[in-house]
Amino acid sequence: IVAVMSMDHKAFAFDHRGFAEGLRGQLLEAMRTGDCEPLRALIDREPSAYQHPDEPGPLDPEWESIIGTNDVHALGDVALTKYYEPMDDIGVDGDWMALDDILVRFGMRALLLGEPLGSREAGGYFDPGKMGSYFQTEADVRSNLRRLDEARRQHPDLVEKTRSVRAMLERAAQAGRGIYATF
């Protein structure tokens, strides 16, 4: 018997600008050093500003017992919730592989994902789910939406095939947000 792991594409309208000004530097430093304490202290200062990524509602003062693991990725996952609403998934779920195949053919893979955070040389990539985690800035979202619309004009057969990707980008763009995508 072979177990098949489901890899659903989850995406969220994400305040990338706020993230870049606030958490990004601290998260990269924590990944580089492996020191979780600054992230823990950040969450401890105002736990109600954060959520568990898989459960609705703000954290309570006993939040650490809910997280389960105490590493930079898990704490970063919680800290990121200040910049998006975890219960408002705008991703493409299990359709991502078929969509990825289509987008790759047109040189537009970034529309579905974005860029990882980090580098091999500086402590690795931020990846709380251990299956990939990606970011698009607000400008990336607007640009990617324009690129997709242009491709759809040139190739009308893409209109139906890329409806869910366009909906994801459009929701983020209308909110003036970037995208945080994860699996």
N, C-alpha and C positions, 0 to 999 in steps of 0.2 A: 504494500500500500504506500502510495506517495502522497504526502500532504502538500496541498497547494495553498500558498499564502496569498491572500487577497491584497493587492496593492491598489487602493483607491486613491485617486488624485484629489486632495483637498486643497482648496484655495480660499483665501480670505482677503477682503478689502483691507489694506494695511497702511497705517500712517507711517510710511517710510521716512518722511521728513522728520517727524518726531523721534523715530527710532534712531536715525542718523545723528541727531543732536543729543539724544539721551543715552540709550542703552548700548548702541553699537560698539563704541570704544571699550566699554566695560566688559562686554561679552567677548570681544576679540582678545582682550588681555587675560580674561579668565581662561579662555581656551588655550592661550599660549603658556600660561603658568600652571594651569590645573587647580588654581586657588578658587574655591567656591565661595569663600567668605564674603567678598564684596557683593556678589549676587544675593546671597542669603540676607545680608544686612539691608540691601535695597528693598527686598520684598518685606522684611520684618518691619521696616519703617512705616509702611502703609499697606498691610496685606489686603485691605478692601479694594485697593486699586488694581488688583490682579485676580486671575481666575485659574482654576485647574483647566488645562486645555481641553479636557474631555467632559467636563461637568459644568452646568450653568451656575452662575452666581459668584459673588466675590468670595475670596478666601477669608477664613476666620483666623484668629490668632494661633490656632493649633494646626496651621496649614502644612507644616513639615510632615506630620504623620500621614497625610493623604498622598503626598508626592511619591512615596515609595522608594525612590532611589535618590542618592545624594551626590550627583555628579554635575558638572558644568552644563551638560546638555539638558538634563532634567530641570535644573534651576533656570537656565536660559529660556526653556520652553514656557515656564510659568511667567518669567519676567516679560516675555514677548507679548503676553495677553494684554498688557497695558496699551498696546498699539493696534489691536484688532478684537473683534467679537468672535470668540471661539465657536459659538453656536450658529453662526451665519456663514456656513460653508457654501461658496459659490463655485467650487471645483467641478471637474467633469467625471468624477468617480471612476468606475471601472472602464470607461470608454477611452481613457487616456492613451492606451497602447495603440489602438487603431488611429486615434487622432495624431499621435506622435508620428506614426508612419506617414500619414498624409502631410503633416507640416514639415517633416524632414525633406520630403521630395521637393518642397517649394522653398527650402532654406529658411524656414520659420519656426524652428523648434523652440526658440526662446519665448514665443508667445504662450506656450503651455507651462513653461517652467520659469526661467529667469536665471539668475546667477547665484551660485552657492556663496555662503559667507565663510571666509577664512582661506587658508591655504595649507598645503602639506607641510611647507617649511615652518609655518607659524602655529603649530599645534593642531592642524587638521581643519576639517570643515564642521560647521555647526550642523548637527543632524540628530535631533532628539529621538526620532522614530527609527533611526538606523536604516532608512530606506530612501533618504534624499530630502533635502530642504532647500528652498530657493526663494529669491527675492527679486521683485521688480520695483523700481522707483515709480513715482507718479508720472514722470516724463517717459519712462519705458512703456508704461501702460498706454499712454496716449499714442506714442509712436507705434507700438505693436498693433493697436486698434486700426490706425491708418494703414499700416502694412497689410493687415488682414483684409480690410475693405478693398484695397487696391487689387490684391490677389483675387478676391471674389469677383471684382468687376471684370478682370481679365480671364477668369476661369469660372464661369457660372456654375459649373458642376460642384464647386467648392461651397456654394452657399448653404446647401442643406447639410453637407458633411461637417461643416465647421460652426454650425449654429451654437453649440454649447460653449465653444471657445470664445466666440464673439460675445455671447451673453455674459461670460465671466469678465472679459475685458471691459465691456460696456458698463457693467455694474460698478466696477472699481473706478473707471474714468468718471462716471457721473457723480460718484462720491468724492472725487478729487483725491483718490487714494492710489497707493501702489498695490502690490499683491505679495502675499506670503503664501507659497505653495509647498506642500509637504505630502508625504505618503505615510 
